[in-house]
Amino acid sequence: MNINFGDLIPMVLFVCVVMAIKVIVEARLRKKMVENHVSEDLVKQMLVADEQARRLSALKWGLVLTTVGVAFGLVSAFRLNSDNPGTFGLLIGAAGAGMLAYHFIANRVR
């Protein structure tokens, strides 16, 4: 399997542009909130919500990547190749299981 890393450049560039736009929009929102003298309670609530969202995001991707890693281990153990539909089903199912596990854990935390 030959990987052409030149194909990854546009995808990585797209992700970087999206993240830059997100950071800029969030910075402008905070600047407008400061200019409009929004109450401290609202600002604290937003910061706490952002922090919790960051922690839960780390949990989500940790669970998804762990379950996908286990799925890759199973693919190797069962000697499945990339042409086998079971390989794709196992990987997609593992990602879905990770997302469901995140959903149940996140609902208990909230």
C-alpha positions in Angstrom: 0.0 0.0 0.0 1.6 3.2 -1.2 0.7 6.4 0.7 1.0 9.6 -1.2 1.7 12.2 1.5 1.1 15.0 -1.1 -2.6 14.1 -0.8 -2.5 14.9 2.9 -1.4 18.5 2.5 -4.8 19.9 1.4 -6.6 18.0 4.2 -4.2 19.3 6.8 -4.4 22.8 5.4 -8.2 22.7 5.6 -8.1 21.6 9.2 -5.6 24.4 10.1 -7.8 27.0 8.4 -10.9 25.8 10.2 -9.1 25.9 13.6 -7.7 29.4 12.9 -11.2 30.6 12.1 -12.5 29.1 15.2 -9.9 30.7 17.4 -10.4 34.1 15.8 -14.2 34.0 16.2 -13.9 33.0 19.9 -11.4 35.8 20.5 -13.7 38.3 18.9 -16.7 37.1 21.0 -14.7 37.5 24.2 -13.5 40.9 23.1 -17.1 42.1 22.4 -18.2 40.7 25.8 -15.5 42.7 27.5 -16.4 45.8 25.6 -20.1 45.4 26.4 -19.4 45.0 30.1 -21.1 41.6 30.4 -21.6 40.4 34.0 -18.8 38.5 35.6 -21.1 35.7 36.4 -21.8 35.1 32.8 -18.1 35.2 31.9 -17.3 32.7 34.7 -20.1 30.4 33.5 -18.8 30.5 30.0 -15.3 29.7 31.1 -16.4 26.8 33.3 -18.5 25.4 30.4 -15.5 25.8 28.0 -13.2 24.0 30.4 -15.7 21.1 30.9 -16.2 20.8 27.2 -12.4 20.6 26.7 -12.1 17.8 29.3 -15.0 15.9 27.8 -13.6 16.3 24.4 -10.4 14.7 25.5 -12.4 11.9 27.1 -14.3 11.4 23.9 -11.3 11.2 21.6 -9.4 9.1 24.1 -12.3 6.5 24.1 -12.7 6.5 20.4 -9.0 6.2 19.7 -8.6 3.4 22.2 -11.5 1.4 20.8 -10.2 1.9 17.3 -6.8 0.8 18.4 -8.3 -2.4 19.9 -10.1 -2.9 16.6 -6.8 -2.7 14.7 -5.4 -5.2 17.1 -8.3 -7.5 16.3 -7.9 -7.0 12.6 -4.3 -8.1 13.0 -5.1 -11.0 15.2 -7.8 -12.3 12.8 -5.5 -11.7 9.9 -8.0 -9.6 8.0 -6.9 -7.6 5.0 -8.1 -4.2 3.8 -10.3 -5.7 1.1 -12.4 -7.5 3.6 -15.7 -5.7 4.5 -15.4 -7.1 8.0 -12.3 -5.0 8.5 -14.2 -1.8 7.8 -17.2 -3.0 9.9 -14.9 -3.7 12.9 -13.2 -0.3 12.7 -16.4 1.7 12.2 -18.2 -0.4 14.9 -15.3 0.3 17.3 -15.5 4.0 16.7 -19.2 3.9 17.3 -18.8 2.0 20.5 -16.3 4.6 21.7 -18.7 7.3 20.9 -21.5 5.5 22.8 -19.3 4.9 25.8 -18.5 8.6 25.8 -22.2 9.5 25.6 -23.0 7.4 28.6 -20.0 8.6 30.7 -20.7 12.3 29.7 -24.3 12.0 30.8 -23.3 10.7 34.2 -20.8 13.6 34.6 -23.3 16.2 33.8 
